């Protein structure tokens, strides 16, 4: 496999090739691929750049290391709370732009969930055309549990994929959804042994890349209109509310507890 550097602005995302398939890898394993600014910048730009390359037939999205994505960079949350301009115009707007870009991406997109997919990470996994998870993976939307409104995808996307009552239960509690349960309730398509994840994802991507191009892309566009119509109004409301919830005492208290625990662990 060869590296393609022209698709992304930094090394927060790695793009490699397997014939006509491009493998987009979230590339911050030390932070469990949390949605740091460089990863977000890459996720905003990479989709249009891939779509403009006529040599690309399909894409696989995965994570480096043991996690798919840990979601928001919680260690940066105090800075987000302190800077209203950053919070409203950059952080949340960029999350919305990522979801928009992935929803309108015309090429086949297979998501290979190699480990935990949390918060925004779970939303990214929900935006594939075919999502495969490793047996060890799990999904969770812990926004409410840490004092935030669930603004960047789960509240909008999950009710389209499972029942509303199931979505409420998982989002309002933040409970984990093991890979097998995620498959059973319709959040993902398939679960495989960890070692089989990338071979299976690449096989599906190559299969989709071989489909008639115009027929596939226009049909995908029609299918994704369900997401656009049902979810985007929800996203606007939820993201605005999430921005304000960074200022609540509950969020500040829980984030500080997390930071204190991380510092204590680091000292040990």
C-alpha positions, 0 to 999 in steps of 0.5 A: 500500500502506498501513501497519498499525502495530497488529500489531507492538510496534516498527518492527523489523518493518513491516506493509503491506497489499495488499488482504487480503494483509499484507506483513510486512517484517523492517525492519533493513536496515543489519544485514541484518535480523539477529535483533536483539531488536526483530525477535524481539519483533515476530516473537513478536507479529505472527502472533497479531495477524494471525490475529485480524484477520478482514480478513487473508486471507494474509501475505507475509514478506520482508526490507528491503534486500539480505538476507532475514535474516542470522540471529543478531546476532553482534555481541551474542554476547559479551553472550549468553555473559556472561548465562546468564539472558538466554541460556537464558530470553530469547534461545533461548526467544524463538526457539522461540516464533517457530517455534511461532507460525509453525507454528501460524499458520492463514492462508496464509504466502508467504515471499519470500526477497529475499537471503541467508537465514542461520541463523534466517533460513533457518529462517523461510524454511522455515516458509512454506506457499509459499517463493519466492526471488530468483535472487540469494538463498542459504541457509545454517546456519552454526551449527557453523562458528562453534562453536554447536550448530544449535539454532534450526531447521535441524537440526529442519526441513531433514531434513523437506524434503531427505534427511537426508544432504543436511541433514547436509552443509549443516548440519555444514559451513555451506556456502551453498545457492544459490537454484536448488539450494535449489529442486532439493533441495526446500528452497523451491518456486520461484526467480524473477528478483529484480525478479519476486519481490514480484509473484510472491509477492503473486500467490500470496498472493492466490491462497491468500487466495481459497481456502475459508478453513476448508478451507485452515486445517484442511488446513494445520493437519494438514500442519504436524503433521508439523513439530510431531511431527518437529521439536519434540523435536529443537528442545528438545534442540538449543536447550538444547545451543546455549545451552551452546555459547555458553560454549565457547572455539571460539565465543568465539574465532570470534566475536571474530575476526568482531568484530575484522574488523568493527571493522577494516572500519569503520575503513577 
